[in-house]
Every structure is written in C-alpha cells, then in structure tokens.
C-alpha cells in the first residue's frame, strides 16, 4: 500500500495521524509525534515538523549532523533469505512441535475473525492487561476494529487455527513500500503455551520471504531491552540504530527527566547499551 493508504488505515483504527508538510506523523503519546514510518530517514524542513508549542517529536534524520539522539528498531533484514532449515535445532523443534497442534493460514472467514477472534483477544487481555484500546474487550468495539482492519489494502492477516478449525490467534502486518510492518499478534493463553507464538512468527517470516517486493520486516521500536525485545532478538530480529533528532518542550522535558527517568534516558540515548541481552547484533535465531 502507499503511505497515504497506510495513514488512512491507521486513522481508521482510531490513531491520531497528522500530515505536516510532506510527512505523516503519529501521536504516540499525548502531544509527542513520530513519523508513521519511523525507520525512514528524513531531511528536516520546518514545514514538515509538528508544531513545537507543547510536547515534542523524534524522527530519524538523513544528515547525522542534525542528530542529537538515536532510535532503535528491531528488524528482520533480507527477508527473502529466511528458511526454517537455517534456524538452530531447538528453534526448529519448537516450530515443528507447534505445527502438530496448529495450522497458520490467511483469515478469510470474517465471522470466525469476529467470534473466535474475540474470545482469543479477551484471553490475551486477561493475561497481559494490555492498556492500549481496552474497549476492544467489548464485543461491539472489537467487531468495529475488525471492520476497520478489513478496509486496508495489502494487509497480511494470518490466523492460527487448531486441528478442529477454530481460530486461536491472529497476526496482522501492513505492507508499505518494501517493508512489511508487523503490528498485531494476540493468542488465547492455552494456544500460546503450546507454541502458537513460535509458529506464527515463523509463518510471518515465511510469507515475507515468498512475497516479491518485500525487502525487510519492521517488528517494533526498540524498548531498551525489555522482555519483548529479547523475545524477538532470540528469534532472528536485529537491533538497527539510526541517528535521530529529538525535540521536547521545556515542561515535557522536565517532567520526563525527573518523573520518568527510564523513558527519558531511552529517548535521549546516544549509543547502544552493550548488555548481554541487548547487544547491537542479532541473537542466534
């Protein structure tokens, strides 16, 4: 899909997306913006920047001289080179064992997406207490979300089905330009315990490798080495760091620095912290 179509898809999902100049920006927190394609590098032009009255913004810059921080991204580069046989033995074993319990295939039955998918989502929410859009635990809101997802072109919708044909997990990714953006995964708890996450991530990588035009997969923004960062690093993602420009208004900067120092340090990080589980290279898949 085009960047314009992706912006409309994100708006349809209830996100605040604004276009300043030639760049689409997403309000990730109140009054804080990042480009809708956060991994792309931009040339800083005043017309392209969010208004600087309150809050702030951060974006990757094409000119390193304009950078005052870095941004980290977990990426699956050279997507076409992926193959199950290239993984280490234990990872292959986990995927194959999950394959005895589940089948991953595109979601075509919208009723199943809304009914069984809703049950899987509620199980996911009960397990994680996921704070984003909690209203989706109400059937009507979840159904409206599914309708919005279906409107977007070039959306990879994968379902994890048990051997009885019931939908137990959902994965969503958006194909923009040469990059597939992995945005959503949820599963009911019993399926997750039986390896659903392993086989779903394998299916995503396999689909990307077999689709002409997909160069890489954007998994997520790096979050400083938390549990999910480590999860994806162990499964083949690489931590890619890029020079960025960070601007914060004085009040926001003060609040972040003294009330949320960990978040402030992550935003202002100027080099990759070389800890055993967050090194600047991929862990063995």
C-alpha positions as CSV (number, residue, x, y, z in Angstrom):
1,X,0.0,0.0,0.0
2,X,1.0,3.6,-0.3
3,X,1.9,5.8,2.6
4,X,-1.3,7.7,2.1
5,X,-3.3,4.4,2.3
6,X,-1.4,3.4,5.4
7,X,-2.1,6.7,7.1
8,X,-5.8,6.2,6.4
9,X,-5.7,2.7,7.7
10,X,-4.1,3.9,11.0
11,X,-6.7,6.7,11.3
12,X,-9.5,4.1,10.8
13,X,-8.1,2.2,13.8
14,X,-8.5,5.2,15.9
15,X,-5.0,6.6,15.9
16,X,-4.2,10.3,15.6
17,X,-2.4,10.8,12.4
18,X,-1.4,14.2,11.2
19,X,0.3,15.4,8.0
20,X,2.8,18.2,8.4
21,X,4.3,19.2,5.1
22,X,5.2,16.0,3.2
23,X,5.4,13.7,6.3
24,X,2.7,11.8,8.1
25,X,3.2,11.8,11.9
26,X,1.5,9.6,14.5
27,X,0.8,11.0,18.0
28,X,2.3,8.1,20.0
29,X,1.8,9.8,23.4
30,X,-0.1,13.0,24.2
31,X,1.5,15.7,22.1
32,X,4.5,13.6,21.2
33,X,4.9,12.6,17.5
34,X,6.9,10.2,15.4
35,X,6.7,9.6,11.7
36,X,4.3,6.9,10.6
37,X,7.2,5.1,9.0
38,X,9.6,5.6,12.0
39,X,12.5,3.7,10.4
40,X,12.7,6.0,7.4
41,X,15.3,8.9,7.4
42,X,14.1,12.4,6.7
43,X,15.6,15.7,5.8
44,X,14.5,18.2,8.5
45,X,12.4,21.0,7.0
46,X,10.4,23.3,9.2
47,X,7.2,22.8,7.2
48,X,7.5,19.0,7.8
49,X,7.7,19.3,11.6
50,X,4.9,19.1,14.1
51,X,4.1,22.4,15.9
52,X,6.6,23.0,18.7
53,X,4.4,24.6,21.3
54,X,4.0,21.7,23.7
55,X,5.1,18.1,23.6
56,X,7.7,17.2,21.0
57,X,8.8,14.9,18.3
58,X,11.5,12.4,17.3
59,X,12.5,11.2,13.8
60,X,15.4,9.5,12.0
61,X,17.4,12.1,10.1
62,X,19.3,11.6,6.9
63,X,22.1,14.1,8.0
64,X,23.9,12.8,11.0
65,X,25.0,16.4,11.8
66,X,21.3,17.1,12.7
67,X,21.1,14.2,15.2
68,X,21.1,14.5,18.9
69,X,20.0,11.0,19.8
70,X,19.4,7.6,18.2
71,X,16.4,5.5,17.6
72,X,16.5,1.7,17.7
73,X,14.4,-0.7,15.6
74,X,14.0,-4.4,15.6
75,X,14.2,-5.5,12.0
76,X,14.2,-8.7,10.0
77,X,16.5,-7.8,7.2
78,X,16.9,-9.6,3.9
79,X,13.5,-11.2,4.4
80,X,13.8,-13.3,1.2
81,X,16.7,-15.3,2.7
82,X,14.7,-16.8,5.6
83,X,14.2,-20.6,5.7
84,X,13.3,-22.9,8.5
85,X,16.3,-25.1,7.8
86,X,18.6,-22.2,8.6
87,X,17.4,-21.9,12.2
88,X,19.2,-23.7,15.1
89,X,17.9,-27.1,16.1
90,X,15.9,-26.1,19.2
91,X,14.1,-23.3,17.4
92,X,13.2,-25.7,14.5
93,X,12.0,-28.3,17.1
94,X,9.7,-25.7,18.8
95,X,8.2,-24.7,15.5
96,X,7.7,-28.2,14.3
97,X,6.0,-29.3,17.6
98,X,3.6,-26.3,17.3
99,X,2.9,-27.4,13.8
100,X,1.5,-30.6,15.1
101,X,-1.1,-28.6,17.1
102,X,-1.9,-25.6,14.8
103,X,-2.2,-24.5,11.2
104,X,-1.4,-21.0,10.1
105,X,-3.2,-19.6,7.1
106,X,-4.8,-16.4,5.9
107,X,-8.0,-15.3,7.6
108,X,-10.9,-15.5,5.1
109,X,-13.8,-16.2,7.3
110,X,-14.8,-12.8,8.8
111,X,-17.4,-14.4,11.1
112,X,-14.6,-16.5,12.7
113,X,-12.4,-13.4,12.9
114,X,-15.1,-11.7,14.9
115,X,-16.4,-14.5,17.0
116,X,-13.5,-16.8,17.8
117,X,-11.0,-14.0,17.4
118,X,-12.9,-12.0,20.1
119,X,-12.5,-14.9,22.5
120,X,-8.8,-15.1,21.8
121,X,-8.5,-11.3,22.3
122,X,-10.2,-11.4,25.6
123,X,-8.0,-14.3,26.8
124,X,-4.9,-12.2,25.6
125,X,-6.2,-9.2,27.5
126,X,-6.9,-11.1,30.7
127,X,-3.3,-12.5,30.5
128,X,-1.5,-9.2,29.7
129,X,-3.8,-6.4,30.9
130,X,-2.8,-4.7,27.7
131,X,-3.5,-1.0,28.2
132,X,-4.0,0.1,24.6
133,X,-7.6,0.4,23.5
134,X,-9.1,-1.6,26.4
135,X,-12.6,-1.0,24.9
136,X,-11.9,-3.8,22.4
137,X,-12.7,-6.2,25.1
138,X,-16.3,-5.3,24.4
139,X,-17.7,-7.2,21.5
140,X,-19.1,-4.2,19.6
141,X,-15.8,-2.4,19.7
142,X,-13.9,-5.4,18.7
143,X,-16.2,-6.0,15.7
144,X,-15.7,-2.4,14.6
145,X,-12.0,-2.8,14.9
146,X,-12.2,-5.9,12.6
147,X,-14.2,-3.9,10.1
148,X,-11.5,-1.2,10.1
149,X,-8.8,-3.7,9.6
150,X,-10.5,-5.2,6.6
151,X,-10.6,-1.8,4.8
152,X,-6.8,-1.6,4.4
153,X,-5.2,-2.9,1.2
154,X,-2.1,-5.1,1.4
155,X,-2.8,-6.3,4.9
156,X,-1.4,-9.7,5.8
157,X,-3.9,-11.3,8.1
158,X,-2.8,-14.6,9.4
159,X,-4.8,-16.9,11.7
160,X,-3.6,-19.6,13.9
161,X,-6.2,-22.5,13.8
162,X,-6.3,-25.6,15.9
163,X,-6.9,-29.0,14.4
164,X,-10.6,-28.6,14.8
165,X,-10.5,-25.5,12.7
166,X,-11.1,-22.9,15.5
167,X,-9.3,-19.6,15.3
168,X,-7.0,-19.3,18.3
169,X,-4.6,-16.5,17.3
170,X,-4.4,-13.5,15.0
171,X,-1.4,-11.7,13.4
172,X,-1.7,-8.5,11.3
173,X,1.0,-6.9,9.2
174,X,0.9,-4.0,6.7
175,X,3.0,-3.9,3.5
176,X,4.2,-0.4,2.8
177,X,6.8,0.2,0.1
178,X,9.4,-2.6,0.5
179,X,8.8,-3.1,4.2
180,X,6.3,-5.3,6.0
181,X,5.3,-3.8,9.3
182,X,4.3,-6.3,12.0
183,X,1.7,-4.6,14.1
184,X,-0.5,-7.1,15.9
185,X,-0.4,-10.5,17.5
186,X,-2.7,-12.0,20.0
187,X,-3.5,-15.5,21.1
188,X,-5.5,-17.3,23.7
189,X,-3.4,-18.5,26.6
190,X,-3.6,-22.3,26.1
191,X,-2.6,-21.9,22.4
192,X,0.3,-19.6,23.4
193,X,1.5,-22.2,25.9
194,X,1.5,-24.8,23.1
195,X,3.8,-22.8,20.9
196,X,1.5,-20.6,18.9
197,X,3.9,-17.6,19.1
198,X,6.7,-19.7,17.6
199,X,4.8,-21.0,14.6
200,X,3.0,-17.7,13.9
201,X,6.3,-15.7,13.8
202,X,7.7,-18.4,11.5
203,X,4.7,-18.1,9.2
204,X,5.1,-14.4,9.1
205,X,8.8,-14.7,8.1
206,X,8.0,-17.4,5.6
207,X,5.3,-15.3,4.0
208,X,7.6,-12.3,3.7
209,X,10.3,-14.5,2.2
210,X,7.9,-15.7,-0.5
211,X,6.5,-12.3,-1.4
212,X,8.3,-10.5,-4.2
213,X,8.9,-6.8,-3.3
214,X,9.2,-7.3,0.4
215,X,12.8,-6.4,1.5
216,X,12.6,-6.4,5.2
217,X,10.2,-6.6,8.2
218,X,9.8,-3.9,10.8
219,X,9.0,-5.8,14.0
220,X,8.8,-3.0,16.6
221,X,10.6,0.0,18.1
222,X,13.4,-1.0,20.4
223,X,12.2,-0.5,24.1
224,X,15.6,-0.6,25.9
225,X,16.0,-4.3,26.2
226,X,12.7,-5.4,27.8
227,X,11.2,-8.9,27.6
228,X,9.6,-8.5,24.2
229,X,12.8,-7.0,22.7
230,X,14.7,-10.1,24.0
231,X,12.0,-12.4,22.6
232,X,12.4,-11.1,19.1
233,X,16.2,-10.9,19.2
234,X,16.3,-14.5,20.1
235,X,14.1,-15.3,17.0
236,X,16.2,-13.6,14.4
237,X,15.5,-9.8,14.7
238,X,18.4,-7.4,14.6
239,X,18.7,-4.2,16.5
240,X,19.2,-1.4,14.0
241,X,20.1,2.0,15.4
242,X,19.8,5.2,13.4
243,X,20.7,8.9,14.1
244,X,17.6,10.9,15.1
245,X,16.5,14.3,16.1
246,X,14.7,14.7,19.4
247,X,12.9,17.9,20.4
248,X,10.9,18.4,23.6
249,X,9.4,21.5,25.0
250,X,10.9,22.5,28.4
251,X,8.0,21.4,30.5
252,X,7.7,18.0,28.9
253,X,11.5,17.5,29.1
254,X,11.4,18.4,32.9
255,X,8.5,16.0,33.6
256,X,10.1,13.1,31.7
257,X,13.6,13.7,33.2
258,X,12.5,13.8,36.8
259,X,9.3,11.7,36.9
260,X,10.1,9.1,34.2
261,X,13.9,8.9,34.0
262,X,13.9,5.5,32.3
263,X,11.8,6.7,29.5
264,X,13.8,9.9,29.2
265,X,17.0,8.0,29.0
266,X,15.7,5.8,26.3
267,X,14.5,8.8,24.3
268,X,17.9,10.6,24.7
269,X,20.1,7.5,24.3
270,X,23.1,8.3,22.2
271,X,24.6,4.9,21.8
272,X,23.5,1.3,22.1
273,X,23.9,-0.1,25.5
274,X,26.0,-3.2,25.1
275,X,24.4,-5.5,27.6
276,X,24.4,-9.3,27.0
277,X,20.7,-9.4,26.0
278,X,20.6,-6.1,24.1
279,X,23.7,-6.1,22.0
280,X,23.7,-4.3,18.7
281,X,23.7,-7.6,16.8
282,X,21.1,-10.2,16.4
283,X,20.9,-13.1,18.8
284,X,21.0,-16.5,17.3
285,X,17.6,-17.4,15.8
